[in-house]
Amino acid sequence: MSGNESARAEQPQRRVSRPLAGGLTGLAAVALTTLSLAAPVMATPVTPEEAAASFYAPTEERVAGTHGSVIQLRPLTGDPALAGARNYLVLYRSIDMRGETVAVSGTLAVPDGTPPPGGWPLISWAHGTTGVADVCAPSQDTSPEFPAHDYTSLVRRVQERWIAAGYAVAQTDYQGLGTPGPHGYLIGTAEQRAVTDMARAAREVDPEIGTRWVAMGHSQGGQAAIFTDAQAQRWAPELQLLGSVALAPASHQGIGLQASQLANSAGVAGALTPLTGGAMAFLPLIIRGAQTVADVDPARFLTPRAQSMLGQADTGCIGQLRQADSWGGMAADEVFTRTADLSALTRVLNDNDPSALSFTQPLLVLQGRSDTTVPALATDAMVVQQQAGGQPVQYRGYPGIDHRGVLEASFNDALAWVDTRFGR
């Protein structure tokens, strides 16, 4: 994003529902007008980094407002924009787990052309793990130097297929990722609020987006999509959630950590690695997420070396944490003490496991059978529990497909399922 994009569009007092200049609608047109007027009168040039920091950190008085309403936006060109669409960087309001209004960032892509009757069908996308540090927010991926570019660029190619199929695509960064405050990694309700409020904000930006929508997510975002399926209709009753699609959803994280610790205590550390999905690189993110809702003291279960490395999660993204000289190079016996007390941490993880959720909207779960990040056995167990509880779940597996490969491998099945939900 260039310095010329640094001027910010203030939220209008009312939504504009009629098309404006250049085919734009509502806040989007206001944003472009404000940008064109404000840019020439800037007294002091700012760097792209300064512009980004300013956009993501509004003043406290500007954050107050209704959850799902827009604080500010600006048009996007280049990454992370999607081809075939009008793209916006959006800052909107949500509610954190303490009940406080917070600013959340995200992106919106609206297909070029004329919307169908009822408005553009909307997908609110929940992204997979990038990290908990602000620099890991997918909306900040403006070049290959972005630390999670290999993942976020792959996701964008899939999202462009949804644009080509006639869907608007909104993607939240989640609470505290890019914006001030901690990111509640794997805290399902916080993720749901961000995903649902992103859908509300999308309609405020462009009223040509309809009221019907589907939540969709991968990995961390798959878990978020299931929580959205269970909670979103109450959170945003004016919208009609038609269902959710969860690709390789995170589940059974508490059991996986307990298994690793027990294997360590028994002197067979690493024996359960195929079942735990290489959880060590994700552990510092899990700890930071749990600390947003509970008093989790890492000293009760981490070795001194692991404690000294915990701060890497606050500055680096998942790619750095996976490196051999970081958490990715550590075995369970280097991470957990022999007398580790994981009770507080696993309690948070179990409370945020999607397996026991109740929901009435349909759910489609898509899983690569060769996934070693979210093992297929964990997803199998989740689906069995959900189906046994009478939840409306459909499940499809893809032999030979790994964690990221499921994004492309499952697209046609996901498209057919979502088209059916919208009656297309």
Buried (B, 14 or more C-beta within 10 A) or exposed (E): BEBEBBBBBBBBEEBBEEEBEEEBBBBBBBBBBBBEEBEEEEEEEBEBEEBBEEBBBBEEEBBEBEBBBBBBBBBBEEBBBBEBBBBBBBBBBBBBBEEEBBBBBBBBBBBEEEBBEEBBBBBBBBBBBBBBBBBBBBBBBBEEEBBBBEBBBBBBEBBBBBBEBBBBBBBBBBBBBBBBBBBBBBBBBBBBBBBBBBBBBBBBBBBBBBBBBBBBBBBBBBBBBBBBBBBBBEBBEEBEBBBBBBBBBBBBBBBBBBBBBBBBBEEEBBBBBEBBBBBBBBBBBBBBBBBBBEEBEBEBBBBEEBEEBBEBBEEBBBBBBBEEEBBBEBEBBBBBBEEBEBEBBBBBBBBBBBBBBEBEBBBBBBBBBBBBBBBBBBBBBBBEBBEEEEBBBBBBBBEEBBBBBBBBBBBEBBBEBBBEBBEE
